[in-house]
């Protein structure tokens, strides 16, 4: 279904939102919101809070080299694959003495789920996983392609926004990569700027971190457990309802919106307020935050960010085609673009102003 047909459907449909009770019930019963290991990798000391973190061993055919990044529960090194002489990236689970047996088991399961989901997908814009496994001691590791560049969280603030055409091109590629994953029965569930890599020099784009992906083989999180990054989660995902590929497309709509404006569709210092707005409040028209953007682009984002999944894009290919249609209209001078990307600060770190931009575990109480 093309853009014009979908716009006609939207105009003819009465606005409706996910019931407030779905979000408010979860808010009232919320016990914890705990950041998980899929927050962006950064260089951190090897000791955290005085607790030693030890990375697991890897197979003999890998020669570990420089450390590339470190997150809450994983570390990534460049490595040499001695079998073919190629450089790869090796991600290893960090084992911390402060984690209980249950948390260790969950962390290991999520790590291996990421490897299994990504290895099952063959697409040029999804980070390839070549191998993964565990040691006799239970340590987990995965071997991935080595990609240069930065994740998109580096380009979400005023002063370093990407050109409009580049943002739309990234959106097209991510939408098609998600369409491929969804057709294989994999829902990512944590699409956000930090989980999309961009190499401006080569134009490479990669979706990464399938750590909380849901696969068609029936693997699930614990009953009542909501996983994801609140600022990018669709209303049904925040409410703990069943999600499908349309939830990923909502998150992609939020990512594109942020890359264009430097702001999220909904943001708040309060989790309760954030959840209420995502479920009930229409996002500000993107043109109010970045005047001059095409009306068609505003309409595409409005459809991607629909509260009810049945009114949203049905699949990633539909979204990709509409973004391509808008991209074909965007000529130099037609809408505001950024002439160049501002250099990243020393170390490549960018301050994160959103308190809910990390992957969260939300456990409602009974």
Secondary structure by P-SEA (a helix, b strand, c coil): ccaaaaaaaaaacccccccaaaaaaaaaacccccccccccccccccccccbbbbbbbbcccccccccccccccbbbbbbbccccbbbbbbbbbbbbccccaaaaaaaaaaaaaaaaaaaacccccccccccccccccbbbbbbbcccccccccccccccccccaaaaaaaaaaaaaaaaaaaaaccccccccccccccccccbbbbbcccccccccccccccccccccccccccccccccccccaaaaaaaaaaaaaaaaccccccccccaaaaaaaaacccccccccccccccaaaaaaaaaaaccccccccccaaaaaaaaaaaaaacccccccccccccccccccccccccccccbbbbbbcc
